Amino acid sequence: MSDHLLSMDEMKKVDDYLDRGFKVRYVYENLSGMFVEFERQEEVCLQILTAEARKYIAEKLQEQTLL
């Protein structure tokens, strides 16, 4: 899968979780990528591999903290 398609897929997953009412609870990075923990009633962890999707989750996290 090309980097662009992978980025789009990761951003869609982020939007899907946020649209279903999940909130970003915790974000951490290591050599395997960025891991984003979403929380609602249950907890879900999503691995982000691409730089574009990492920037996107940072924007969404800023929006969440402003609300």
Sequence and secondary structure as in RCSB ss.txt:
>XXXX:A:sequence
MSDHLLSMDEMKKVDDYLDRGFKVRYVYENLSGMFVEFERQEEVCLQILTAEARKYIAEKLQEQTLL
>XXXX:A:secstr
  HHHHHHHHHHHHHHHHHTT EEEEEEEETTEEEEEEESSSEEEEEE SHHHHHHHHHHHHHHHH 
